[in-house]
């Protein structure tokens, strides 16, 4: 995707061949800063502080964190230490564990003297696979948008509601929930997106809106609680959201508030789709409500908010009275029964064990 007309991935290796570059998403949309990672500690800090976020990008950053660790020390002990360090940065996104396991499995087969090159090569492979996967999600989701557009009056856009940021900033490129939108826009189809602000970290207002501004996607930022009203009045043709972890039975964990959107969509007959790469599916669990760990973050993300003041500087202000407690559950689980379909790189499936098994039989066998 582009920023100020220049194409960027969200993570890349510097010209020196080893340092890793990321976009500091905590400064967006008002400041575009590129940060350099040189150690596994840097990668862990970037993940835990949400300079990078989104399940696929967390996985990619984890992979490069292992690369940086190997560059400093390619021993088995260092590999195990980096694995443990990165494992505990974010608990909900399954891509983190997936990337860690993939990197360790690949490097265990390589002698220490060749591990650095092998690590960087494998991390690059993970990133390239993510882009190809998201492009495929875009193609399958675009067909869905075309069908909806065919039933609308000519010249009117397909109105899509999304929640949080499942865009290119949450992946290496293209995004998951946004991939069908970008594909449709690039093909000349008319789309308009209702962008939930997504409290408390405002990933919709800050990140999704930033993306859409840069790519020229028509959109409107809305308060989180407006979505149900828009659905009641026929202003939403479908919802597309992302997911940080999907169970083998089709339950999904996504940013807090997703469940409420799914309930409103069900009540109003609005299709509710989840876009996801298969790396986000946790084949080891079935019951999302009871088996997916839900991250609880610091209360100051709720009690305070950061924005640009009149002088153009980023400023953090307190919203709540002194002495008020705040709860900050980062994710909720949407049951499969509320989901119209799962948009994957292999096609669109029913949100069920049988639906996923039909698309991914090799994984379904292992989950039994």
C-alpha positions as CSV (number, residue, x, y, z in Angstrom):
1,X,0.0,0.0,0.0
2,X,1.0,3.6,-0.3
3,X,1.8,6.4,2.1
4,X,2.1,9.9,0.5
5,X,2.3,8.1,-2.8
6,X,5.3,5.9,-1.8
7,X,4.7,2.1,-1.5
8,X,5.4,0.5,1.9
9,X,5.1,-2.8,3.6
10,X,4.6,-2.6,7.3
11,X,7.8,-4.5,8.1
12,X,11.0,-4.8,6.0
13,X,14.7,-5.4,6.2
14,X,17.0,-2.3,5.9
15,X,19.5,-1.9,3.1
16,X,22.2,-3.1,5.4
17,X,20.6,-6.6,5.2
18,X,19.9,-7.2,8.9
19,X,18.2,-4.3,10.8
20,X,14.4,-4.5,10.7
21,X,12.2,-1.5,9.9
22,X,8.6,-1.0,11.2
23,X,6.0,1.8,11.1
24,X,5.3,3.1,14.6
25,X,1.5,2.7,14.6
26,X,1.2,4.4,18.0
27,X,2.0,7.7,16.3
28,X,-0.5,7.4,13.5
29,X,-2.5,9.1,12.0
30,X,-0.7,12.3,12.8
31,X,2.9,11.3,12.6
32,X,4.5,8.8,10.2
33,X,7.6,7.4,11.9
34,X,9.8,4.5,10.9
35,X,11.5,2.7,13.8
36,X,14.6,0.5,13.6
37,X,14.7,-2.8,15.4
38,X,18.1,-4.3,16.2
39,X,17.5,-6.9,19.0
40,X,14.8,-9.4,20.0
41,X,14.1,-7.1,22.9
42,X,13.2,-4.4,20.4
43,X,10.8,-6.7,18.6
44,X,9.2,-7.8,21.8
45,X,8.8,-4.2,22.9
46,X,7.3,-3.2,19.6
47,X,4.7,-6.0,19.9
48,X,3.8,-5.4,23.5
49,X,3.5,-1.6,23.2
50,X,1.5,-2.0,19.9
51,X,3.9,-0.2,17.7
52,X,3.0,-3.2,15.6
53,X,-0.3,-5.0,16.0
54,X,-2.7,-7.2,14.1
55,X,-2.3,-11.0,14.2
56,X,-0.4,-11.4,10.8
57,X,2.0,-8.5,11.5
58,X,2.6,-9.7,15.0
59,X,3.6,-13.1,13.5
60,X,5.9,-11.4,11.0
61,X,7.5,-9.2,13.7
62,X,8.0,-12.3,15.9
63,X,9.8,-14.0,13.0
64,X,12.2,-11.1,12.5
65,X,12.7,-10.9,16.3
66,X,14.1,-14.4,16.1
67,X,16.3,-13.3,13.2
68,X,17.7,-10.4,15.3
69,X,18.3,-12.8,18.2
70,X,20.2,-15.2,16.0
71,X,22.4,-12.4,14.6
72,X,23.6,-11.7,18.1
73,X,23.9,-15.4,19.2
74,X,22.9,-18.3,17.0
75,X,23.1,-21.0,19.7
76,X,20.3,-23.3,20.8
77,X,20.2,-21.5,24.2
78,X,19.7,-18.1,22.5
79,X,17.0,-19.5,20.3
80,X,15.1,-20.8,23.3
81,X,15.5,-17.6,25.2
82,X,14.2,-15.5,22.2
83,X,11.3,-18.0,21.9
84,X,10.3,-17.5,25.5
85,X,10.8,-13.7,25.4
86,X,8.5,-13.2,22.3
87,X,5.9,-15.8,23.4
88,X,4.7,-13.7,26.3
89,X,4.2,-10.4,24.5
90,X,0.6,-10.8,23.4
91,X,-1.6,-13.8,24.4
92,X,-4.6,-13.7,22.1
93,X,-3.2,-13.6,18.5
94,X,-2.4,-17.2,17.5
95,X,-0.1,-16.0,14.7
96,X,2.6,-15.2,17.3
97,X,2.8,-18.8,18.5
98,X,2.5,-20.1,14.9
99,X,5.4,-18.0,13.7
100,X,7.5,-18.9,16.8
101,X,7.0,-22.6,16.2
102,X,7.6,-22.3,12.5
103,X,10.9,-20.4,13.0
104,X,12.2,-22.8,15.7
105,X,11.3,-25.8,13.7
106,X,13.1,-24.5,10.6
107,X,16.2,-23.4,12.5
108,X,16.5,-26.6,14.5
109,X,17.4,-28.3,11.3
110,X,20.2,-25.8,10.5
111,X,23.7,-25.7,11.9
112,X,24.5,-22.6,14.1
113,X,27.0,-21.2,11.5
114,X,24.2,-21.0,8.9
115,X,21.3,-20.0,11.2
116,X,21.4,-16.2,10.6
117,X,20.9,-16.5,6.8
118,X,18.4,-19.2,7.2
119,X,16.4,-17.2,9.8
120,X,16.2,-14.1,7.5
121,X,15.2,-16.3,4.5
122,X,12.4,-18.0,6.4
123,X,11.1,-14.7,7.9
124,X,11.0,-13.3,4.4
125,X,9.1,-16.3,3.2
126,X,6.5,-15.8,6.0
127,X,6.1,-12.2,4.9
128,X,5.7,-13.1,1.2
129,X,3.2,-15.8,2.1
130,X,1.2,-13.3,4.1
131,X,0.9,-10.9,1.1
132,X,-0.1,-13.7,-1.3
133,X,-2.7,-15.0,1.3
134,X,-4.2,-11.5,1.7
135,X,-4.4,-11.0,-2.0
136,X,-6.3,-14.2,-2.3
137,X,-8.7,-13.2,0.5
138,X,-9.2,-10.0,-1.5
139,X,-10.2,-11.9,-4.7
140,X,-12.6,-14.1,-2.9
141,X,-14.1,-11.2,-0.9
142,X,-14.4,-9.1,-4.1
143,X,-16.7,-11.7,-5.6
144,X,-19.0,-11.3,-2.6
145,X,-19.0,-7.6,-3.0
146,X,-19.8,-7.9,-6.7
147,X,-22.9,-10.0,-5.9
148,X,-24.2,-7.5,-3.4
149,X,-23.5,-4.6,-5.9
150,X,-25.5,-6.4,-8.6
151,X,-28.6,-6.1,-6.5
152,X,-28.2,-2.4,-5.8
153,X,-29.2,0.5,-8.0
154,X,-26.6,1.5,-10.6
155,X,-24.2,4.1,-9.4
156,X,-24.7,3.4,-5.6
157,X,-21.8,2.1,-3.5
158,X,-21.7,-1.1,-1.5
159,X,-21.7,0.1,2.1
160,X,-19.4,-1.9,4.3
161,X,-19.0,-1.7,8.1
162,X,-15.7,-2.7,9.6
163,X,-14.4,-2.8,13.2
164,X,-10.9,-2.1,14.5
165,X,-8.1,-2.2,11.9
166,X,-7.7,-5.4,9.9
167,X,-6.0,-3.4,7.1
168,X,-2.6,-3.5,5.6
169,X,-1.3,-2.0,8.9
170,X,-2.4,-5.2,10.6
171,X,-0.6,-7.4,8.1
172,X,2.5,-7.2,5.9
173,X,0.4,-5.7,3.1
174,X,-3.2,-5.6,1.8
175,X,-4.9,-6.5,5.0
176,X,-7.6,-9.1,5.7
177,X,-10.9,-7.4,6.1
178,X,-9.7,-4.5,3.8
179,X,-8.3,-6.8,1.1
180,X,-11.7,-7.2,-0.6
181,X,-12.3,-3.5,-0.3
182,X,-9.0,-2.6,-1.9
183,X,-9.5,-5.2,-4.6
184,X,-13.0,-3.8,-5.4
185,X,-11.7,-0.2,-5.4
186,X,-8.8,-1.0,-7.7
187,X,-11.3,-2.7,-10.1
188,X,-13.4,0.5,-10.3
189,X,-16.2,-0.8,-8.1
190,X,-18.0,1.7,-5.9
191,X,-17.5,1.1,-2.2
192,X,-18.0,3.1,1.0
193,X,-16.9,2.1,4.4
194,X,-18.3,2.9,7.8
195,X,-15.2,2.9,10.0
196,X,-15.8,2.2,13.7
197,X,-13.6,4.4,15.9
198,X,-12.9,1.3,18.0
199,X,-12.3,2.4,21.6
200,X,-10.3,2.4,23.6
201,X,-7.2,2.5,21.3
202,X,-9.1,4.0,18.4
203,X,-7.6,1.7,15.7
204,X,-10.4,2.5,13.4
205,X,-10.3,6.2,13.7
206,X,-6.5,6.4,13.7
207,X,-5.4,3.5,11.5
208,X,-8.2,2.4,9.2
209,X,-9.1,5.9,8.4
210,X,-5.4,6.7,7.8
211,X,-5.2,3.8,5.3
212,X,-8.3,4.7,3.5
213,X,-7.3,8.4,3.2
214,X,-3.9,7.3,1.7
215,X,-5.6,4.8,-0.8
216,X,-8.5,7.0,-1.7
217,X,-11.2,4.8,-0.3
218,X,-14.5,6.7,0.5
219,X,-15.2,6.2,4.2
220,X,-16.9,7.8,7.2
221,X,-15.6,7.4,10.8
222,X,-18.4,6.7,13.2
223,X,-18.7,6.2,17.0
224,X,-18.7,2.6,18.0
225,X,-22.3,2.6,19.1
226,X,-23.7,4.0,15.8
227,X,-23.4,0.7,13.8
228,X,-26.7,-0.8,15.0
229,X,-28.6,2.4,14.1
230,X,-27.1,2.4,10.6
231,X,-28.1,-1.3,10.2
232,X,-31.7,-0.6,11.3
233,X,-32.0,2.1,8.6
234,X,-30.6,0.0,5.8
235,X,-27.3,1.9,5.6
236,X,-25.1,-1.2,5.9
237,X,-24.9,-3.8,3.1
238,X,-22.5,-6.1,5.0
239,X,-20.0,-6.2,7.8
240,X,-16.4,-7.4,7.3
241,X,-14.1,-7.8,10.3
242,X,-10.8,-9.5,11.0
243,X,-9.8,-12.0,13.7
244,X,-6.9,-12.6,15.9
245,X,-7.8,-16.2,16.6
246,X,-10.4,-18.5,15.0
247,X,-11.3,-21.9,16.5
248,X,-11.7,-25.2,14.5
249,X,-15.5,-24.7,14.9
250,X,-15.6,-21.2,13.5
251,X,-15.7,-19.0,16.6
252,X,-13.6,-15.8,16.3
253,X,-11.8,-13.6,18.7
254,X,-11.5,-10.0,17.5
255,X,-11.2,-6.5,18.9
256,X,-13.6,-5.8,21.8
257,X,-17.0,-4.7,20.4
258,X,-17.0,-7.2,17.5
259,X,-19.6,-9.4,19.2
260,X,-22.0,-6.5,19.6
261,X,-21.7,-5.7,15.9
262,X,-22.4,-9.3,15.1
263,X,-25.5,-9.3,17.3
264,X,-26.8,-6.1,15.6
265,X,-26.1,-7.6,12.2
266,X,-28.0,-10.8,13.0
267,X,-31.0,-8.8,14.3
268,X,-31.2,-6.7,11.2
269,X,-30.4,-9.4,8.6
270,X,-27.1,-7.8,7.6
271,X,-24.5,-10.4,6.4
272,X,-21.5,-10.5,8.8
273,X,-18.3,-11.9,7.4
274,X,-14.9,-12.5,8.9
275,X,-11.7,-12.3,6.8
276,X,-8.8,-14.4,7.9
277,X,-5.6,-16.2,6.8
278,X,-5.5,-19.8,7.7
279,X,-2.6,-19.1,10.0
280,X,-5.1,-17.4,12.3
281,X,-7.0,-20.7,12.8
282,X,-6.2,-22.5,16.1
283,X,-7.0,-26.1,15.1
284,X,-6.4,-27.2,18.7
285,X,-9.5,-25.6,20.2
286,X,-13.2,-25.6,19.4
287,X,-15.0,-23.6,22.1
288,X,-13.9,-20.0,21.6
289,X,-15.7,-18.5,24.6
290,X,-14.0,-20.8,27.1
291,X,-10.7,-21.7,25.4
292,X,-9.4,-18.5,23.8
293,X,-7.3,-16.4,26.2
294,X,-8.5,-12.8,26.4
295,X,-5.8,-10.2,26.9
296,X,-6.4,-7.6,29.5
297,X,-4.4,-4.4,29.0
298,X,-3.6,-1.4,31.1
299,X,-6.5,0.7,32.4
300,X,-4.9,4.0,31.2
301,X,-5.9,3.0,27.6
302,X,-9.5,3.6,28.8
303,X,-9.0,6.5,31.1
304,X,-6.7,8.5,28.8
305,X,-6.7,9.4,25.1
306,X,-4.0,10.7,22.8
307,X,-4.6,13.2,19.9
308,X,-3.2,16.2,18.2
309,X,-3.7,19.6,19.9
310,X,-4.1,23.0,18.3
311,X,-0.4,23.5,18.2
312,X,-0.1,20.3,16.1
313,X,1.6,18.3,18.9
314,X,0.5,14.9,20.2
315,X,-1.0,15.2,23.6
316,X,-2.4,12.7,26.1
317,X,-5.4,13.8,28.3
318,X,-7.3,12.1,31.0
319,X,-11.0,11.4,30.3
320,X,-12.2,9.9,33.6
321,X,-12.4,11.3,37.2
322,X,-9.5,10.6,39.6
323,X,-10.3,7.4,41.5
324,X,-12.5,5.7,38.9
325,X,-11.4,2.1,38.0
326,X,-11.4,1.0,34.4
327,X,-11.5,-2.4,32.8
328,X,-9.7,-3.0,29.5
329,X,-10.5,-6.4,27.9
330,X,-8.8,-6.2,24.5
331,X,-10.9,-8.8,22.7
332,X,-14.3,-10.6,22.7
333,X,-15.4,-13.8,21.1
334,X,-18.1,-13.9,18.4
335,X,-19.8,-17.4,18.2
336,X,-19.9,-19.1,14.8
337,X,-23.7,-19.0,14.8
338,X,-23.6,-15.2,14.3
339,X,-21.2,-15.4,11.3
340,X,-22.4,-15.5,7.7
341,X,-19.1,-16.8,6.4
342,X,-15.3,-16.9,6.7
343,X,-13.3,-15.4,3.9
344,X,-10.0,-17.3,3.6
345,X,-7.3,-17.6,1.0
346,X,-8.9,-20.8,-0.3
347,X,-12.4,-19.4,-0.6
348,X,-15.4,-18.5,1.6
349,X,-16.6,-21.2,4.0
350,X,-19.4,-21.6,6.5
351,X,-18.3,-20.7,10.0
352,X,-18.4,-24.3,11.3
353,X,-16.1,-27.3,11.8
354,X,-17.4,-28.9,8.6
355,X,-17.0,-25.7,6.6
356,X,-13.4,-25.2,7.6
357,X,-12.7,-28.9,7.2
358,X,-13.9,-28.7,3.6
359,X,-11.3,-25.9,2.8
360,X,-8.5,-27.2,5.0
361,X,-8.8,-31.0,5.2
362,X,-5.1,-31.4,6.1
363,X,-5.6,-29.3,9.2
364,X,-9.0,-30.6,10.1
365,X,-7.7,-34.2,10.4
366,X,-5.1,-33.0,12.9
367,X,-7.7,-31.2,15.0
368,X,-9.8,-34.3,15.6
